[in-house]
Amino acid sequence: MKKRLLIIISTLLTIAFVCLDRPAGHGFSGTPPANKTGAPDAGTCADCHSNTQAGMGSVAVIFNNNNAYYDSDSTYNMSVVLIDSSKVRWGFSMVARDTMNNNVGTWTAGPNTKIHSSFTHISHLNAPNGIPNGYTFNFQWTAPASYTGQVRFYVAGNAANANFDDSGDNVYLNNLTIEHSSAQTPPTAACKVKMYLSGAYRANDSMRTDIYDGGLLPFEQPYNGYPWFYNGTETIVVPPNHSPTDWVLLELYRAADTTLAAQTAALLYANGRVASVGNDTAVIFQNLPTGNYFLAARHRNHLAVLSRTTIALPAQGNEGFDLTQANTTMGNNQTIALANGKYALRAGDFNADGLILVDDFNTYIINAALINTYYRTDANLDRHVTVADYNAYTPHTSSIGVAKIRY
């Protein structure tokens, strides 16, 4: 009888030890093996959880409130979201890889998460249990200090049934790709610009439109030759709502280092308003990084000017450059006062080098009798090269433009 009782007790103790030794809920409820992320050359949770089902749930990676870009050596909030209406216990394993499949960045653990493998992997810690429908793990990722390019996060999520076994669980895989901020397309910037050309100015805040009205204004921007060599493709396809005076070339220079940031050819209208082709109110600069900028305004036969102040672009309102006001351009006497108290660019820089000198007179004199033409020595923009253009040139001789924008 004693022998049979000892055998029964021994058997019960063995069963007890086996039960205590089994994982509660799934095979690795404490922490999973590091490399079960679903990344290339890596396993998944299904390697340990038998009878894995397809399931009707999902796993998702959330990076920085769904932002798709990152900066080097910066830390971001991240989440892994598991959803499965049939499960109650949750686990995951995740890694970040570059395009060469190298582990990149480091992790900072959050609630119920653990970092391992030299900070390159993150996973659950003590898998949350008894929580129906789904669970969200929150933590942080820090990007490498040096440029890395595209980064992809691989995650394997385990939705478990907490049946004291590793069977009947649903394993889900997903990944998310983010790009370095240098790959982000900069925003489009619009700004207001106003300017007058002294040669074309008549009266009543208005300039000539003879070139356009006479059918001589080119449909394509004219600044692709010497000395500008601007390769923009701005083209008039649909006639503008108002007659323009001429094309102008606008440039933006970074305030920080005065390097050229953007160029665009636009239409100058009789009232001094400058607008991009197809836009009635503003000049559009494509792919312009956010920043502060100076504006340079160029014309075929007027002295180019550079704004005295900068504005922040993209603008939040109606910010812009009004070059018709006094003291709005760098340098001394870069513009000339008009009868209405406004200011205009100086006529006569026929070779557009930023200087109005005898070279410009020489250019004029060999083309001093041209009729019905679009030519750079037509200083008053009336379609003809006559003595009237010499008279428009003469008051501005010896004018010297700002060195930064001279050719």
Backbone hydrogen bonds in HBPLUS format (Angstrom, degrees):
<---DONOR---> <-ACCEPTOR-->    atom                        ^
c    i                          cat <-CA-CA->   ^        H-A-AA   ^      H-
h    n   atom  resd res      DA  || num        DHA   H-A  angle D-A-AA Bond
n    s   type  num  typ     dist DA aas  dist angle  dist       angle   num
A0005-LEU N   A0001-MET O   3.00 MM   4  6.28 152.5  2.08 148.3 156.3     1
A0006-LEU N   A0002-LYS O   2.97 MM   4  6.20 156.6  2.02 150.2 155.7     2
A0007-ILE N   A0003-LYS O   3.12 MM   4  6.35 152.4  2.20 143.8 151.1     3
A0008-ILE N   A0004-ARG O   3.08 MM   4  6.33 155.0  2.15 145.4 151.5     4
A0009-ILE N   A0005-LEU O   2.97 MM   4  6.22 165.2  1.99 153.0 156.7     5
A0010-SER N   A0006-LEU O   2.92 MM   4  6.01 162.1  1.95 147.4 152.7     6
A0011-THR N   A0007-ILE O   2.98 MM   4  6.14 155.0  2.04 144.5 151.2     7
A0012-LEU N   A0008-ILE O   2.97 MM   4  6.25 159.2  2.01 151.1 156.4     8
A0013-LEU N   A0009-ILE O   2.97 MM   4  6.22 157.1  2.02 151.9 157.8     9
A0014-THR N   A0010-SER O   3.05 MM   4  6.26 155.0  2.12 145.7 152.4    10
A0015-ILE N   A0011-THR O   3.04 MM   4  6.34 160.8  2.08 150.9 155.5    11
A0016-ALA N   A0012-LEU O   2.94 MM   4  6.16 152.8  2.02 143.9 151.9    12
A0017-PHE N   A0013-LEU O   2.92 MM   4  6.19 161.4  1.96 152.3 156.1    13
A0018-VAL N   A0014-THR O   3.01 MM   4  6.24 158.2  2.06 149.8 155.9    14
A0019-CYS N   A0015-ILE O   2.96 MM   4  6.19 159.4  2.00 149.8 154.9    15
A0020-LEU N   A0016-ALA O   2.89 MM   4  6.14 162.5  1.92 152.9 157.9    16
A0021-ASP N   A0017-PHE O   2.96 MM   4  6.03 139.6  2.13 140.0 150.8    17
A0022-ARG N   A0019-CYS O   3.27 MM   3  5.43 148.7  2.38 101.7 110.1    18
A0127-ALA N   A0029-SER O   2.65 MM  98  5.03 160.6  1.69 157.5 158.9    19
A0126-ASN N   A0030-GLY O   2.68 MM  96  4.21 152.5  1.75 126.1 134.1    20
A0043-GLY N   A0035-ASN O   3.18 MM   8  6.30 144.8  2.31 163.2 152.8    21
A0038-GLY N   A0043-GLY O   2.85 MM   5  5.54 146.4  1.96 166.3 157.5    22
A0042-ALA N   A0039-ALA O   2.90 MM   3  5.16 140.0  2.06 143.4 137.6    23
A0047-ASP N   A0044-THR O   3.02 MM   3  5.71 166.1  2.04 118.6 123.1    24
A0048-CYS N   A0045-CYS O   3.11 MM   3  5.88 158.0  2.16 119.3 124.3    25
A0049-HIS N   A0045-CYS O   3.11 MM   4  6.26 146.9  2.23 145.3 154.9    26
A0053-GLN N   A0169-ASP O   3.09 MM 116  6.34 159.4  2.13 146.3 152.9    27
A0058-SER N   A0083-ILE O   2.85 MM  25  5.30 146.7  1.96 143.5 151.8    28
A0083-ILE N   A0058-SER O   2.92 MM  25  5.30 161.7  1.96 158.6 158.3    29
A0060-ALA N   A0081-VAL O   2.92 MM  21  5.12 146.0  2.03 135.3 146.3    30
A0081-VAL N   A0060-ALA O   2.89 MM  21  5.12 162.5  1.92 146.0 151.8    31
A0062-ILE N   A0079-SER O   2.89 MM  17  5.02 170.0  1.90 148.2 150.2    32
A0079-SER N   A0062-ILE O   2.96 MM  17  5.02 146.8  2.08 141.8 147.0    33
A0066-ASN N   A0063-PHE O   2.82 MM   3  5.21 116.0  2.23 112.2 129.1    34
A0067-ASN N   A0063-PHE O   3.10 MM   4  6.24 130.6  2.36 153.2 166.2    35
A0064-ASN N   A0077-ASN O   2.92 MM  13  5.24 160.1  1.96 172.9 170.8    36
A0067-ASN N   A0064-ASN O   3.16 MM   3  5.39 144.2  2.29 104.8 114.7    37
A0179-GLU N   A0068-ALA O   2.91 MM 111  6.30 166.1  1.93 157.1 157.8    38
A0070-TYR N   A0179-GLU O   2.97 MM 109  6.40 139.6  2.14 149.2 159.0    39
A0181-SER N   A0070-TYR O   2.77 MM 111  5.36 144.2  1.90 163.6 156.8    40
A0073-ASP N   A0144-PRO O   2.84 MM  71  5.20 147.9  1.94 121.7 124.7    41
A0143-ALA N   A0074-SER O   2.91 MM  69  5.52 161.1  1.95 158.5 155.3    42
A0076-TYR N   A0141-TRP O   2.84 MM  65  5.40 160.2  1.88 148.3 154.3    43
A0141-TRP N   A0076-TYR O   2.95 MM  65  5.40 154.7  2.01 149.8 157.7    44
A0078-MET N   A0139-PHE O   2.91 MM  61  5.50 162.4  1.94 156.5 151.7    45
A0139-PHE N   A0078-MET O   3.10 MM  61  5.50 161.8  2.13 147.0 148.5    46
A0080-VAL N   A0137-PHE O   2.93 MM  57  5.15 150.0  2.02 141.4 150.7    47
A0137-PHE N   A0080-VAL O   2.88 MM  57  5.15 164.3  1.91 153.0 154.9    48
A0082-LEU N   A0135-TYR O   2.87 MM  53  5.32 174.9  1.88 167.8 166.0    49
A0135-TYR N   A0082-LEU O   2.92 MM  53  5.32 146.3  2.03 137.0 146.6    50
A0084-ASP N   A0133-ASN O   2.76 MM  49  5.09 168.1  1.78 140.1 144.3    51
A0087-LYS N   A0084-ASP O   3.27 MM   3  5.74 175.1  2.28 118.9 120.3    52
A0088-VAL N   A0160-ALA O   3.04 MM  72  6.26 151.1  2.12 163.3 170.7    53
A0131-ILE N   A0088-VAL O   2.98 MM  43  4.81 155.9  2.04 145.7 138.0    54
A0089-ARG N   A0160-ALA O   3.14 MM  71  4.85 157.2  2.20 138.3 135.2    55
A0160-ALA N   A0089-ARG O   2.69 MM  71  4.85 163.7  1.72 151.4 152.5    56
A0090-TRP N   A0128-PRO O   3.11 MM  38  5.63 150.8  2.20 151.3 160.1    57
A0091-GLY N   A0158-ASN O   2.98 MM  67  4.98 145.2  2.11 143.3 149.5    58
A0158-ASN N   A0091-GLY O   2.73 MM  67  4.98 173.2  1.73 142.6 143.3    59
A0124-HIS N   A0092-PHE O   3.17 MM  32  5.58 146.5  2.29 146.1 141.9    60
A0093-SER N   A0156-ALA O   2.95 MM  63  5.46 139.0  2.12 148.5 160.3    61
A0156-ALA N   A0093-SER O   2.98 MM  63  5.46 159.3  2.03 157.1 163.9    62
A0094-MET N   A0122-ILE O   2.82 MM  28  5.44 156.6  1.88 166.6 172.8    63
A0122-ILE N   A0094-MET O   3.06 MM  28  5.44 161.2  2.10 150.3 154.9    64
A0095-VAL N   A0154-TYR O   3.05 MM  59  5.50 150.0  2.15 148.6 157.8    65
A0154-TYR N   A0095-VAL O   2.93 MM  59  5.50 161.2  1.96 161.4 167.3    66
A0104-VAL N   A0096-ALA O   2.95 MM   8  5.60 154.3  2.01 132.2 137.3    67
A0097-ARG N   A0152-ARG O   2.88 MM  55  5.35 164.7  1.90 149.2 153.9    68
A0152-ARG N   A0097-ARG O   2.85 MM  55  5.35 167.3  1.86 159.2 163.5    69
A0098-ASP N   A0102-ASN O   2.91 MM   4  5.45 145.5  2.03 143.3 153.9    70
A0101-ASN N   A0098-ASP O   2.94 MM   3  5.19 157.1  2.00 116.9 118.9    71
A0106-THR N   A0142-THR O   3.05 MM  36  5.25 151.7  2.14 139.8 148.6    72
A0142-THR N   A0106-THR O   2.78 MM  36  5.25 167.1  1.80 156.4 160.2    73
A0108-THR N   A0140-GLN O   2.87 MM  32  4.95 153.0  1.95 139.0 138.3    74
A0140-GLN N   A0108-THR O   3.01 MM  32  4.95 159.8  2.05 148.9 151.5    75
A0113-THR N   A0110-GLY O   3.26 MM   3  5.54 137.1  2.46 140.2 130.9    76
A0125-LEU N   A0112-ASN O   2.84 MM  13  4.69 142.5  1.98 112.7 110.8    77
A0114-LYS N   A0123-SER O   2.76 MM   9  5.40 151.1  1.84 147.4 152.4    78
A0123-SER N   A0114-LYS O   2.92 MM   9  5.40 154.5  1.98 151.7 160.1    79
A0116-HIS N   A0121-HIS O   3.18 MM   5  5.60 163.2  2.21 139.5 143.4    80
A0121-HIS N   A0116-HIS O   3.31 MM   5  5.60 158.5  2.36 170.5 164.2    81
A0120-THR N   A0117-SER O   3.12 MM   3  5.75 163.6  2.14 117.9 123.0    82
A0134-GLY N   A0132-PRO O   2.91 MM   2  5.83 139.3  2.07  93.8  90.6    83
A0151-VAL N   A0178-ILE O   3.00 MM  27  5.40 166.7  2.02 151.1 155.4    84
A0178-ILE N   A0151-VAL O   2.81 MM  27  5.40 164.6  1.83 163.4 168.8    85
A0153-PHE N   A0176-LEU O   2.73 MM  23  5.14 163.8  1.75 155.1 157.1    86
A0176-LEU N   A0153-PHE O   2.91 MM  23  5.14 144.7  2.04 137.3 148.4    87
A0155-VAL N   A0174-ASN O   3.01 MM  19  5.53 167.2  2.03 160.6 157.1    88
A0174-ASN N   A0155-VAL O   3.10 MM  19  5.53 149.7  2.19 156.3 157.9    89
A0157-GLY N   A0172-TYR O   2.75 MM  15  5.09 169.3  1.76 157.6 161.2    90
A0172-TYR N   A0157-GLY O   2.81 MM  15  5.09 161.8  1.84 148.7 155.0    91
A0159-ALA N   A0170-ASN O   2.77 MM  11  5.09 175.9  1.77 162.8 161.9    92
A0170-ASN N   A0159-ALA O   2.89 MM  11  5.09 171.5  1.90 153.9 152.9    93
A0183-ALA N   A0180-HIS O   2.87 MM   3  5.71 165.8  1.89 127.7 132.4    94
A0184-GLN N   A0181-SER O   3.04 MM   3  5.20 160.6  2.08 107.6 113.8    95
A0288-LEU N   A0187-PRO O   2.89 MM 101  5.75 141.9  2.04 156.9 157.8    96
A0189-ALA N   A0285-PHE O   2.88 MM  96  5.13 171.1  1.89 154.8 156.2    97
A0285-PHE N   A0189-ALA O   2.72 MM  96  5.13 169.7  1.73 162.0 165.7    98
A0191-CYS N   A0283-VAL O   3.01 MM  92  5.46 151.8  2.09 145.0 153.8    99
A0283-VAL N   A0191-CYS O   2.93 MM  92  5.46 177.5  1.93 157.9 157.2   100
A0192-LYS N   A0319-GLU O   3.35 MM 127  6.37 172.1  2.35 136.2 137.7   101
A0321-PHE N   A0192-LYS O   2.78 MM 129  6.16 151.6  1.86 153.0 154.5   102
A0274-VAL N   A0193-VAL O   3.01 MM  81  5.40 147.9  2.12 160.0 152.6   103
A0194-LYS N   A0321-PHE O   2.92 MM 127  6.42 146.0  2.04 158.6 163.9   104
A0323-LEU N   A0194-LYS O   2.85 MM 129  5.86 149.7  1.94 161.3 157.6   105
A0195-MET N   A0272-GLY O   2.90 MM  77  4.90 154.8  1.96 132.1 137.9   106
A0345-LEU N   A0196-TYR O   2.92 MM 149  6.22 165.7  1.94 151.3 147.0   107
A0200-ALA N   A0197-LEU O   3.18 MM   3  5.48 126.7  2.48 104.0 116.5   108
A0201-TYR N   A0197-LEU O   2.99 MM   4  6.01 124.5  2.31 147.6 163.3   109
A0198-SER N   A0345-LEU O   3.01 MM 147  5.68 159.7  2.05 149.5 155.2   110
A0208-ARG N   A0200-ALA O   2.94 MM   8  5.33 152.0  2.02 136.5 143.8   111
A0202-ARG N   A0206-SER O   3.01 MM   4  5.99 175.3  2.02 158.4 157.0   112
A0206-SER N   A0203-ALA O   3.10 MM   3  5.59 124.4  2.42 110.6 122.9   113
A0207-MET N   A0270-ALA O   2.86 MM  63  4.50 125.7  2.16 114.2 130.3   114
A0213-ASP N   A0209-THR O   2.90 MM   4  6.06 174.1  1.91 163.9 165.6   115
A0214-GLY N   A0210-ASP O   2.80 MM   4  5.76 139.5  1.96 141.7 151.2   116
A0216-LEU N   A0211-ILE O   2.91 MM   5  5.24 157.2  1.96 170.3 163.3   117
A0215-GLY N   A0212-TYR O   2.96 MM   3  5.16 161.8  1.99 110.7 115.1   118
A0236-ILE N   A0219-PHE O   2.76 MM  17  4.90 160.7  1.80 138.5 145.0   119
A0221-GLN N   A0234-GLU O   3.11 MM  13  5.75 157.2  2.17 163.0 161.3   120
A0230-TYR N   A0223-TYR O   2.87 MM   7  5.57 159.6  1.91 153.1 146.7   121
A0228-TRP N   A0225-GLY O   2.97 MM   3  5.97 113.2  2.42 137.9 145.0   122
A0229-PHE N   A0225-GLY O   2.76 MM   4  4.78 168.6  1.77 142.0 140.5   123
A0245-THR N   A0268-LEU O   2.60 MM  23  5.58 158.3  1.64 152.7 160.9   124
A0246-ASP N   A0268-LEU O   3.42 MM  22  5.51 153.6  2.50 136.6 143.2   125
A0268-LEU N   A0246-ASP O   2.85 MM  22  5.51 176.7  1.85 178.3 178.3   126
A0248-VAL N   A0266-ALA O   2.90 MM  18  5.53 156.3  1.95 156.2 159.9   127
A0266-ALA N   A0248-VAL O   2.95 MM  18  5.53 161.0  1.99 152.7 159.0   128
A0249-LEU N   A0298-ARG O   3.02 MM  49  5.02 164.1  2.04 134.6 139.8   129
A0298-ARG N   A0249-LEU O   2.83 MM  49  5.02 152.7  1.90 152.3 159.9   130
A0250-LEU N   A0264-THR O   2.89 MM  14  5.45 174.7  1.89 165.0 163.5   131
A0264-THR N   A0250-LEU O   2.94 MM  14  5.45 147.7  2.05 153.9 157.9   132
A0251-GLU N   A0296-ALA O   2.90 MM  45  4.98 156.1  1.96 145.9 149.9   133
A0296-ALA N   A0251-GLU O   2.80 MM  45  4.98 163.4  1.83 146.9 151.2   134
A0252-LEU N   A0262-ALA O   2.88 MM  10  5.19 159.7  1.93 145.4 148.7   135
A0261-ALA N   A0252-LEU O   2.76 MM   9  5.51 175.1  1.76 159.1 158.4   136
A0253-TYR N   A0294-PHE O   2.91 MM  41  5.03 158.5  1.96 136.7 143.1   137
A0294-PHE N   A0253-TYR O   2.82 MM  41  5.03 158.9  1.86 148.0 153.6   138
A0254-ARG N   A0259-THR O   2.89 MM   5  5.48 158.3  1.94 159.9 157.1   139
A0258-THR N   A0254-ARG O   2.69 MM   4  4.71 133.5  1.90 141.3 149.0   140
A0255-ALA N   A0292-ASN O   2.92 MM  37  5.47 156.6  1.97 149.0 142.7   141
A0267-LEU N   A0275-ALA O   2.91 MM   8  5.51 163.0  1.94 160.1 155.6   142
A0275-ALA N   A0267-LEU O   3.03 MM   8  5.51 159.6  2.07 150.3 155.6   143
A0269-TYR N   A0273-ARG O   2.84 MM   4  5.39 171.9  1.85 164.8 167.6   144
A0272-GLY N   A0269-TYR O   2.92 MM   3  5.46 161.9  1.95 125.5 127.8   145
A0276-SER N   A0282-ALA O   2.99 MM   6  6.42 161.6  2.03 138.7 135.6   146
A0279-ASN N   A0276-SER O   2.91 MM   3  5.26 150.4  1.99 140.0 137.1   147
A0291-GLY N   A0313-LEU O   2.85 MM  22  5.63 159.7  1.90 166.5 173.1   148
A0313-LEU N   A0291-GLY O   2.82 MM  22  5.63 167.3  1.84 173.9 174.3   149
A0293-TYR N   A0311-ILE O   2.96 MM  18  5.65 158.9  2.00 148.1 151.6   150
A0311-ILE N   A0293-TYR O   3.12 MM  18  5.65 145.4  2.24 143.1 148.6   151
A0307-SER N   A0295-LEU O   2.76 MM  12  5.28 162.9  1.79 155.1 161.1   152
A0297-ALA N   A0305-VAL O   2.93 MM   8  5.51 154.3  2.00 149.9 158.4   153
A0305-VAL N   A0297-ALA O   3.14 MM   8  5.51 154.2  2.21 146.6 152.7   154
A0348-GLY N   A0301-ASN O   2.87 MM  47  5.64 139.7  2.03 176.4 166.9   155
A0349-ASP N   A0301-ASN O   3.11 MM  48  4.78 126.9  2.40 115.1 116.0   156
A0303-LEU N   A0346-ARG O   2.77 MM  43  5.35 155.0  1.83 152.7 160.0   157
A0330-MET N   A0306-LEU O   2.75 MM  24  5.68 164.5  1.77 166.5 170.9   158
A0308-ARG N   A0328-THR O   2.83 MM  20  5.21 157.8  1.88 121.7 121.6   159
A0343-TYR N   A0324-THR O   2.75 MM  19  4.49 142.7  1.89 118.8 127.9   160
A0336-ILE N   A0344-ALA O   2.87 MM   8  5.38 159.9  1.91 152.0 156.8   161
A0344-ALA N   A0336-ILE O   2.92 MM   8  5.38 150.6  2.01 141.4 150.4   162
A0338-LEU N   A0342-LYS O   2.71 MM   4  5.37 160.7  1.74 164.9 161.7   163
A0341-GLY N   A0338-LEU O   3.09 MM   3  5.46 163.0  2.12 116.6 118.4   164
A0350-PHE N   A0348-GLY O   2.89 MM   2  5.36 131.7  2.12 105.0  90.6   165
A0352-ALA N   A0349-ASP O   3.03 MM   3  5.10 156.0  2.09 105.9 113.3   166
A0407-TYR N   A0353-ASP O   3.18 MM  54  4.71 142.7  2.33 106.0 116.8   167
A0401-GLY N   A0354-GLY O   2.76 MM  47  4.89 158.7  1.80 165.0 163.0   168
A0356-ILE N   A0399-SER O   2.92 MM  43  5.21 168.1  1.94 158.9 158.7   169
A0398-SER N   A0356-ILE O   2.67 MM  42  5.44 143.2  1.80 162.2 169.1   170
A0360-ASP N   A0357-LEU O   3.05 MM   3  5.63 138.1  2.23 111.5 121.2   171
A0361-PHE N   A0358-VAL O   3.04 MM   3  4.94 115.7  2.47  92.7 108.7   172
A0362-ASN N   A0358-VAL O   2.90 MM   4  6.24 158.2  1.95 154.7 160.4   173
A0363-THR N   A0359-ASP O   3.08 MM   4  6.33 147.4  2.18 139.0 147.4   174
A0364-TYR N   A0360-ASP O   2.95 MM   4  6.23 151.3  2.04 142.8 150.9   175
A0365-ILE N   A0361-PHE O   2.81 MM   4  6.04 166.5  1.83 161.9 164.0   176
A0367-ASN N   A0364-TYR O   2.87 MM   3  5.30 156.0  1.92 115.3 123.2   177
A0370-LEU N   A0385-VAL O   3.25 MM  15  4.87 143.6  2.39 122.4 131.9   178
A0385-VAL N   A0370-LEU O   2.75 MM  15  4.87 165.8  1.77 142.9 147.5   179
A0373-THR N   A0383-ARG O   2.71 MM  10  5.14 160.6  1.75 142.3 146.7   180
A0378-ASP N   A0375-TYR O   3.11 MM   3  5.73 160.3  2.15 121.6 124.8   181
A0381-LEU N   A0378-ASP O   3.24 MM   3  5.33 159.2  2.29 105.7 111.8   182
A0389-ASP N   A0386-THR O   3.05 MM   3  5.64 146.1  2.17 112.5 120.5   183
A0390-TYR N   A0387-VAL O   3.06 MM   3  4.96 119.9  2.43  93.2 108.5   184
A0391-ASN N   A0387-VAL O   2.95 MM   4  6.28 155.9  2.01 151.7 158.2   185
A0392-ALA N   A0388-ALA O   3.05 MM   4  6.28 136.9  2.24 132.2 143.4   186
A0393-TYR N   A0389-ASP O   2.99 MM   4  6.18 136.2  2.19 136.2 147.5   187
A0393-TYR N   A0390-TYR O   3.10 MM   3  5.00 126.0  2.40  92.8 107.0   188
A0394-THR N   A0390-TYR O   2.96 MM   4  6.11 161.5  1.99 158.8 161.9   189
A0396-HIS N   A0393-TYR O   3.02 MM   3  5.81 158.2  2.07 128.8 135.5   190
A0397-THR N   A0394-THR O   3.27 MM   3  5.55 177.3  2.27 119.2 119.4   191
A0399-SER N   A0396-HIS O   3.13 MM   3  5.73 135.7  2.34 143.3 141.5   192
A0405-ILE N   A0402-VAL O   3.15 MM   3  5.97 144.8  2.28 121.3 128.2   193
A0406-ARG N   A0403-ALA O   3.24 MM   3  5.21 171.2  2.25 107.4 110.1   194
